[in-house]
Amino acid sequence: MTKNLQQYSDLPEVNMKEVVNFEAQNYVYLYVYGVNAYMRKEWDTAINNIEESLVSYLHAEDKCRAQCEGPFDPGWHPDFVPAIANHFTYVLRCKRTCKKKLSSLNGEIHEDLFASHYDYLQYAYFKKGNLYAACKAVASYLLLIPDDETMLANMRFYQGMPKVQDDFFTPRDETVRYAQRDTYEERILEYIKNEFKFNQTKPDIEKKINKSFHLTTNTTDLGGQHRFILDGIASLDDCKNIMYIANSFMNVNDGYDLINETASPHTKYEKFEGVTLSRITFLTYISLLQPKYLTLILDITKEMRKTLVEKFNIKRPLYFSFTHLVCRTALPGYTKNRTDFSHKIHSDNCNLLQDNTCEKKPPAFFWRDYSAILYLNQDFEGGNFMFASDLTGNTIQSIITPQCGRMVGFSAGKENLHGVSAVTKGKRCALAVWFTMNPQYQEFDREIAQHMIKNDISFHRYFNDFIN
């Protein structure tokens, strides 16, 4: 439509003075009136209109930038840290488009519209004999476009005048604020571009596992397809170190969408606590957790993915979708005669209905393709993992007793309904990881964590580098 407007405006029978642009903002009219007065050498009128246009333009840009700060839907369900980072980047990039949006004058784009105000002002002020204002306009223009040869020549011309002093060439306050903000935002975007350039290649699934693992139970023994148990994924020291994270930093609401801390996502007889990868990364970033713990989580979960890929002969890229260190603790007074589940029978990627059908739609995590659980301890009672063939759990196909280093892997669909029996004593902890073949739902927290570990980034180093 912009091209159509330009085509019509070039027709000899069209008088553009009779065309009213109902979409034009105030600064457009003021700018056009000011330029027309400038061409007629009506310097006072030109100065007044262009000065008002400057104020109106800055107001319009502020309004445009404010509209970027509304709700943001990333199209997936990120954790806290990537949600904030994605929203911040989205808002910043949106704000950077305002300059281009406001640079249209009746369908014609003027890339340096804001700076051009000062070009007209410097000459108009010169013609009125106000050298101080003319020099400030020159300095303002050069602050925005420092290598403009014509304006540099104008500055040399003014410098050669006897009444002009060096301090005349001080940019105007609104220009300084504008340029400082512009430079700051460019630095931030450049930092994001260079420091968070994530690897978009396929995950490395070819490397064979070099640990000594022992397959304790195969698919047939577990009473179903696409499921297995493997011991030795984590050593006793590994389990202790991950348990340290759990015991030190677990939070009731971390990884669970709870209304309050007394609520429970599964059963009221147990307390559920979690630590997400995002929070572990943040704790490392602010130096509350040593980097070795984050590295351990990243390395062990990579081993879990490799195990799934090799066991199920997965040929497509398999992405991490969500990582959750979770513990469930039996509450005192509810340890006897429990018939409920700690986690009722369910599927990991669909909503299980009473007729035993499973719908792949929200609130289910329908993008999940494979699941893996690494157990970290065995000093508790109950809490056995079980595969079942029905919603009620009346038909149990197999039962797995958790212990340090034992991993359960399975495909995430209806074919692998599963649950957890009641924890009647103690605390049961596990590292749960879900995987997807859809890159749209991959765990971006992991990219941040890997980048931070690789580049030895901490809050104190980043803060010191940034302010310097």
GIMOCOR-V780343 format. One record per helix or strand of 3 or more residues. SS is the DSSP state (H for helix, E for strand). FROM is the first residue (numbers start at 1). LEN is the number of residues. If there is no record, write none. Layout:
ss = (SS & SS)
from = (FROM & FROM)
len = (LEN & LEN)
//
This chain:
ss = (H & H & H & H & H & H & H & H & H & H & H & E & E & H & E & H & H & E & E & E & E & E & E & E & H & E & E & H & H & H)
from = (2 & 16 & 26 & 43 & 80 & 98 & 113 & 131 & 149 & 166 & 173 & 214 & 227 & 236 & 270 & 277 & 291 & 319 & 341 & 370 & 380 & 385 & 396 & 407 & 414 & 417 & 423 & 439 & 444 & 459)
len = (8 & 3 & 14 & 27 & 17 & 4 & 15 & 14 & 11 & 3 & 23 & 4 & 5 & 14 & 7 & 9 & 22 & 12 & 6 & 6 & 3 & 4 & 5 & 5 & 3 & 5 & 14 & 3 & 11 & 9)
//
